[in-house]
Amino acid sequence: MLKLLYVYRFATLGGVERVLISRAEAFRDHQVPVKIFLYFFKDLGAIDKLNNYFALHELSDNIQIVNRIDENQYDFIISIDTPQILKFNISKSKLLFECHTTYLNSRKYLMELPAEVRVIVVPSSGMKTTLAQERPELKNKIVVVRNYVPEDTTSYHGGRIWVKRPLLYLGRMDEHKNICELLDVFAYYRSHYGDDMMLVLVGMSAETINLPQELQQRNLTDRAVVLPPVGFDKVNRLYSLIKKHGGIFMSSSVAESFGLSAAEAMVNGLPVLLSGTHAHVDLVEGNMNFLYPLGNVPTGAGKLKHIVDNYAALLPEIEKCKGQFSVKRFIEDWQLLKDVHAK
C-alpha cells in the first residue's frame, strides 16, 4: 500500500479538498493500492465536516486527516501550494510540489524551491505551459495529473422554481475570476437578445468587489440570485437544479489551473460558456461553441445566445469532453507521475 501525505495550508471545504476526495474515491473504486493522508496547517472549521463526510461515504479507510508530519510514515509527501513544508527538512527524495494556484503572488514560492525537488505536479497542460513560460528552468520537472471529476447521482427532485433560464457562476468573486466581465456579458445579452435569462451567483465576494453595486449599475439587481458558498457535498444538487431549468454555467476567469467548477458543471450535463484561457480550452477540447475571447463582451453575449438557441444540440458536444477529467485519464496520469518520479 502506497501512502501519500498531502499538505495544505487551510482546511476549508474548497476545491483542493474536493479534488483529493475524488482521488481517494478513484483509488478505492479501481483497486489502486494507495491511501491518502491529509495534513492542514490551519483548520478553518472544516476538519470535523471532512471526517463526517469520509465516514458517511465509506472513505475512512482510503483518506485520513493527521495532526502531525512524520515523514517515516509516508512514501511521498506532496505539498499543494504550501511552501511552509520546507521548514520541516523533509527528505527531498520524498517531497513533491503540486501547483494549483493561478494567483501569481501565491506561486512565487516556485522560484525558491530546492534544486533537489524533482517533480512539480499541475492539473492541466495549460497550467504546465504557463509555468514553463514563467520558469523555463522548471520545464522538465512539470508533470500533468488531471483532476478526476466524478459523476454524481445526487439530483434535485423538486419542480421548477424559476421562470427564466439561469446562468450560473460558482466560485470566488474577485478581479482574478473576472466576475464583472460576466455581469457585462449578461447585461449585453439582456439588452440585445432578450430578457429570458437570470443570474445565479454562488460564492464569496472579495472585499474589492461590491457586488450589490455592480449589479445595480447594470440594472441587474432584480435579475440575480446571490447565494453563499455551497458545500462540496451539495454542489452536485445545485448543478442538477440548474440543469432542470435548462441552465448554463459561465466563467470569465482571467486564468485557471484546471477549471474545477466548469468541469463539475459539464459532468452534470450543463453547457458552459468559458473565457478562452489555456485551461478552459483544454476542458472543452478547443470546441469554440463554448469559448469566447477574454475581454470581448459582445462576442461573449453572442456565444451565450448561440448556446441558448442550440441547447439540446450542444449537449452531446459537452458529453464528448468528459474524457478530459475521467477516472481513466486520472489513473493514467497518476501512473505516469509514479514512473517519472522513479527515474
C-alpha positions as semicolon CSV with decimal commas, in nm:
position;residue;x (nm);y (nm);z (nm)
1;M;0,000;0,000;0,000
2;L;0,148;0,331;-0,112
3;K;0,099;0,605;0,148
4;L;0,071;0,966;0,032
5;L;0,068;1,266;0,264
6;Y;-0,086;1,577;0,109
7;V;-0,003;1,901;0,287
8;Y;-0,217;2,213;0,250
9;R;-0,235;2,542;0,438
10;F;-0,605;2,560;0,522
11;A;-0,891;2,315;0,569
12;T;-1,180;2,499;0,403
13;L;-1,409;2,252;0,221
14;G;-1,287;2,407;-0,102
15;G;-1,164;2,287;-0,437
16;V;-0,844;2,124;-0,307
17;E;-1,039;1,906;-0,067
18;R;-1,286;1,814;-0,342
19;V;-1,001;1,706;-0,569
20;L;-0,833;1,492;-0,302
21;I;-1,158;1,321;-0,207
22;S;-1,217;1,237;-0,573
23;R;-0,868;1,087;-0,594
24;A;-0,936;0,873;-0,288
25;E;-1,259;0,752;-0,449
26;A;-1,076;0,671;-0,771
27;F;-0,807;0,470;-0,591
28;R;-1,070;0,283;-0,387
29;D;-1,309;0,208;-0,672
30;H;-1,034;0,091;-0,908
31;Q;-0,839;-0,112;-0,652
32;V;-0,527;0,104;-0,675
33;P;-0,326;0,032;-0,357
34;V;-0,292;0,392;-0,239
35;K;-0,402;0,559;0,084
36;I;-0,421;0,937;0,116
37;F;-0,337;1,124;0,435
38;L;-0,404;1,496;0,480
39;Y;-0,224;1,748;0,697
40;F;-0,358;2,104;0,728
41;F;-0,159;2,382;0,889
42;K;-0,481;2,553;0,998
43;D;-0,839;2,435;1,036
44;L;-1,096;2,691;0,920
45;G;-1,383;2,488;1,058
46;A;-1,367;2,208;0,802
47;I;-1,188;1,912;0,961
48;D;-1,486;1,774;1,155
49;K;-1,705;1,810;0,846
50;L;-1,446;1,632;0,635
51;N;-1,421;1,343;0,880
52;N;-1,800;1,312;0,883
53;Y;-1,801;1,309;0,503
54;F;-1,536;1,035;0,494
55;A;-1,742;0,820;0,731
56;L;-2,071;0,881;0,551
57;H;-1,922;0,787;0,212
58;E;-1,719;0,489;0,339
59;L;-1,388;0,659;0,268
60;S;-1,228;0,641;0,613
61;D;-1,002;0,353;0,505
62;N;-0,889;0,548;0,199
63;I;-0,836;0,903;0,320
64;Q;-0,748;1,026;0,667
65;I;-0,657;1,355;0,836
66;V;-0,347;1,355;1,058
67;N;-0,228;1,611;1,313
68;R;0,147;1,576;1,273
69;I;0,403;1,521;0,999
70;D;0,626;1,215;1,035
71;E;0,799;1,156;0,706
72;N;0,889;0,800;0,801
73;Q;0,520;0,707;0,779
74;Y;0,480;0,800;0,411
75;D;0,619;0,708;0,073
76;F;0,564;1,057;-0,069
77;I;0,481;1,396;0,080
78;I;0,302;1,625;-0,164
79;S;0,274;1,994;-0,082
80;I;-0,011;2,177;-0,256
81;D;0,094;2,542;-0,284
82;T;0,228;2,523;0,072
83;P;0,599;2,612;0,084
84;Q;0,588;2,605;0,466
85;I;0,662;2,233;0,435
86;L;1,024;2,321;0,357
87;K;1,075;2,419;0,723
88;F;1,033;2,052;0,818
89;N;1,359;1,944;0,649
90;I;1,189;1,652;0,479
91;S;1,399;1,432;0,255
92;K;1,380;1,587;-0,091
93;S;1,355;1,242;-0,248
94;K;1,010;1,210;-0,089
95;L;0,892;1,565;-0,146
96;L;0,680;1,672;-0,442
97;F;0,505;2,001;-0,502
98;E;0,165;2,042;-0,662
99;C;0,069;2,383;-0,801
100;H;-0,300;2,467;-0,830
101;T;-0,298;2,842;-0,782
102;T;-0,332;3,086;-1,072
103;Y;-0,263;3,386;-0,848
104;L;0,089;3,491;-0,946
105;N;0,192;3,610;-0,599
106;S;0,081;3,278;-0,449
107;R;0,317;3,077;-0,667
108;K;0,630;3,286;-0,622
109;Y;0,749;3,006;-0,395
110;L;0,834;2,806;-0,706
111;M;1,129;3,040;-0,758
112;E;1,279;2,928;-0,428
113;L;1,234;2,552;-0,438
114;P;1,547;2,348;-0,363
115;A;1,706;2,203;-0,674
116;E;1,658;1,855;-0,527
117;V;1,279;1,881;-0,569
118;R;1,235;1,671;-0,881
119;V;0,864;1,697;-0,964
120;I;0,605;1,975;-0,979
121;V;0,253;1,847;-1,045
122;V;-0,007;2,062;-1,224
123;P;-0,370;1,976;-1,312
124;S;-0,373;2,076;-1,680
125;S;-0,148;2,110;-1,983
126;G;-0,244;2,478;-1,992
127;M;-0,105;2,524;-1,643
128;K;0,211;2,341;-1,749
129;T;0,254;2,583;-2,038
130;T;0,204;2,883;-1,809
131;L;0,459;2,766;-1,551
132;A;0,712;2,667;-1,817
133;Q;0,689;3,016;-1,966
134;E;0,733;3,179;-1,626
135;R;1,011;2,950;-1,507
136;P;1,182;2,781;-1,805
137;E;1,429;2,604;-1,576
138;L;1,139;2,406;-1,424
139;K;1,003;2,287;-1,758
140;N;1,139;1,932;-1,735
141;K;1,012;1,888;-1,379
142;I;0,646;1,963;-1,453
143;V;0,407;1,666;-1,475
144;V;0,036;1,692;-1,557
145;V;-0,206;1,495;-1,337
146;R;-0,554;1,594;-1,448
147;N;-0,828;1,611;-1,190
148;Y;-1,084;1,335;-1,176
149;V;-1,434;1,481;-1,163
150;P;-1,679;1,203;-1,072
151;E;-2,035;1,188;-1,189
152;D;-2,278;1,217;-0,901
153;T;-2,620;1,057;-0,869
154;T;-2,740;1,331;-0,633
155;S;-3,031;1,506;-0,802
156;Y;-3,276;1,785;-0,742
157;H;-3,619;1,622;-0,748
158;G;-3,840;1,927;-0,698
159;G;-4,027;2,126;-0,959
160;R;-3,920;2,442;-1,137
161;I;-3,869;2,739;-0,909
162;W;-3,772;2,998;-1,172
163;V;-3,942;3,100;-1,494
164;K;-3,625;3,228;-1,660
165;R;-3,325;3,023;-1,772
166;P;-3,041;3,051;-1,516
167;L;-2,685;3,149;-1,597
168;L;-2,475;3,005;-1,315
169;Y;-2,142;3,114;-1,172
170;L;-1,998;2,920;-0,879
171;G;-1,676;3,023;-0,709
172;R;-1,493;3,315;-0,557
173;M;-1,596;3,653;-0,696
174;D;-1,293;3,877;-0,741
175;E;-1,090;4,055;-1,008
176;H;-0,899;3,740;-1,099
177;K;-1,220;3,546;-1,152
178;N;-1,331;3,850;-1,354
179;I;-1,685;3,848;-1,222
180;C;-1,759;4,198;-1,356
181;E;-1,699;4,081;-1,713
182;L;-1,951;3,803;-1,658
183;L;-2,202;4,067;-1,547
184;D;-2,119;4,274;-1,856
185;V;-2,179;3,976;-2,085
186;F;-2,512;3,905;-1,918
187;A;-2,619;4,270;-1,936
188;Y;-2,524;4,287;-2,305
189;Y;-2,718;3,968;-2,373
190;R;-3,023;4,108;-2,196
191;S;-3,019;4,437;-2,386
192;H;-2,951;4,284;-2,730
193;Y;-3,111;3,939;-2,726
194;G;-3,396;3,945;-2,476
195;D;-3,490;3,920;-2,111
196;D;-3,526;3,542;-2,093
197;M;-3,239;3,470;-1,851
198;M;-3,144;3,527;-1,488
199;L;-2,818;3,515;-1,294
200;V;-2,739;3,269;-1,017
201;L;-2,415;3,371;-0,843
202;V;-2,283;3,133;-0,578
203;G;-1,978;3,202;-0,367
204;M;-1,794;3,455;-0,157
205;S;-1,733;3,804;-0,291
206;A;-1,393;3,965;-0,235
207;E;-1,376;4,286;-0,034
208;T;-1,268;4,466;-0,350
209;I;-1,593;4,372;-0,527
210;N;-1,912;4,550;-0,421
211;L;-2,145;4,300;-0,582
212;P;-2,477;4,476;-0,499
213;Q;-2,338;4,796;-0,650
214;E;-2,205;4,617;-0,960
215;L;-2,547;4,459;-1,016
216;Q;-2,727;4,789;-0,960
217;Q;-2,505;4,975;-1,207
218;R;-2,606;4,727;-1,477
219;N;-2,975;4,721;-1,378
220;L;-2,943;4,354;-1,286
221;T;-3,049;4,360;-0,921
222;D;-3,387;4,204;-0,997
223;R;-3,232;3,951;-1,235
224;A;-2,982;3,798;-0,993
225;V;-2,997;3,541;-0,715
226;V;-2,688;3,564;-0,494
227;L;-2,613;3,266;-0,269
228;P;-2,336;3,193;-0,016
229;P;-2,076;2,922;-0,084
230;V;-2,223;2,574;-0,122
231;G;-2,054;2,279;0,049
232;F;-1,887;2,037;-0,190
233;D;-2,123;1,764;-0,072
234;K;-2,418;1,969;-0,201
235;V;-2,271;2,120;-0,515
236;N;-2,397;1,848;-0,749
237;R;-2,752;1,904;-0,628
238;L;-2,713;2,269;-0,726
239;Y;-2,596;2,172;-1,074
240;S;-2,893;1,937;-1,100
241;L;-3,127;2,223;-1,012
242;I;-2,970;2,445;-1,279
243;K;-2,990;2,163;-1,535
244;K;-3,361;2,114;-1,461
245;H;-3,414;2,477;-1,563
246;G;-3,214;2,446;-1,887
247;G;-2,931;2,646;-1,736
248;I;-2,578;2,729;-1,848
249;F;-2,255;2,764;-1,648
250;M;-2,025;3,058;-1,721
251;S;-1,674;3,157;-1,617
252;S;-1,494;3,472;-1,732
253;S;-1,183;3,393;-1,531
254;V;-0,855;3,557;-1,628
255;A;-0,673;3,228;-1,564
256;E;-0,745;2,880;-1,429
257;S;-0,520;2,593;-1,332
258;F;-0,793;2,347;-1,432
259;G;-1,144;2,492;-1,406
260;L;-1,298;2,261;-1,146
261;S;-1,640;2,427;-1,125
262;A;-1,673;2,429;-1,503
263;A;-1,573;2,061;-1,518
264;E;-1,826;1,973;-1,248
265;A;-2,095;2,159;-1,442
266;M;-2,008;1,964;-1,757
267;V;-2,014;1,631;-1,574
268;N;-2,361;1,724;-1,456
269;G;-2,472;1,785;-1,814
270;L;-2,460;2,164;-1,829
271;P;-2,338;2,353;-2,134
272;V;-2,068;2,605;-2,048
273;L;-1,951;2,943;-2,170
274;L;-1,586;2,995;-2,081
275;S;-1,320;3,258;-2,136
276;G;-1,052;3,130;-2,372
277;T;-0,781;3,062;-2,115
278;H;-0,545;2,766;-2,160
279;A;-0,723;2,552;-1,901
280;H;-1,070;2,632;-2,035
281;V;-0,961;2,543;-2,389
282;D;-0,835;2,210;-2,254
283;L;-1,163;2,138;-2,075
284;V;-1,376;2,171;-2,388
285;E;-1,108;2,034;-2,621
286;G;-1,099;2,362;-2,812
287;N;-1,468;2,349;-2,904
288;M;-1,545;2,710;-2,997
289;N;-1,914;2,667;-2,924
290;F;-1,821;2,702;-2,557
291;L;-1,539;2,959;-2,569
292;Y;-1,522;3,334;-2,612
293;P;-1,222;3,570;-2,626
294;L;-1,140;3,710;-2,283
295;G;-1,244;4,076;-2,270
296;N;-1,476;4,062;-2,572
297;V;-1,818;4,124;-2,418
298;P;-2,025;4,139;-2,742
299;T;-1,877;3,810;-2,865
300;G;-1,936;3,654;-2,525
301;A;-2,301;3,757;-2,534
302;G;-2,333;3,625;-2,889
303;K;-2,188;3,290;-2,782
304;L;-2,436;3,282;-2,494
305;K;-2,719;3,338;-2,741
306;H;-2,581;3,059;-2,960
307;I;-2,585;2,815;-2,667
308;V;-2,939;2,916;-2,570
309;D;-3,065;2,869;-2,927
310;N;-2,887;2,535;-2,976
311;Y;-2,908;2,398;-2,622
312;A;-3,020;2,041;-2,698
313;A;-2,789;2,005;-2,997
314;L;-2,485;2,110;-2,793
315;L;-2,537;1,866;-2,506
316;P;-2,369;1,576;-2,695
317;E;-2,070;1,805;-2,755
318;I;-2,036;1,855;-2,380
319;E;-2,063;1,478;-2,330
320;K;-1,766;1,423;-2,563
321;C;-1,543;1,644;-2,348
322;K;-1,586;1,447;-2,026
323;G;-1,293;1,220;-2,109
324;Q;-1,060;1,509;-2,016
325;F;-1,144;1,457;-1,650
326;S;-1,243;1,091;-1,639
327;V;-1,115;0,840;-1,385
328;K;-0,933;0,657;-1,667
329;R;-0,736;0,970;-1,756
330;F;-0,654;1,038;-1,391
331;I;-0,524;0,683;-1,331
332;E;-0,311;0,705;-1,646
333;D;-0,167;1,039;-1,534
334;W;-0,104;0,903;-1,185
335;Q;0,091;0,607;-1,322
336;L;0,298;0,842;-1,538
337;L;0,377;1,053;-1,230
338;K;0,499;0,742;-1,046
339;D;0,715;0,643;-1,341
340;V;0,867;0,990;-1,376
341;H;0,947;1,017;-1,006
342;A;1,105;0,671;-1,006
343;K;1,358;0,764;-1,273
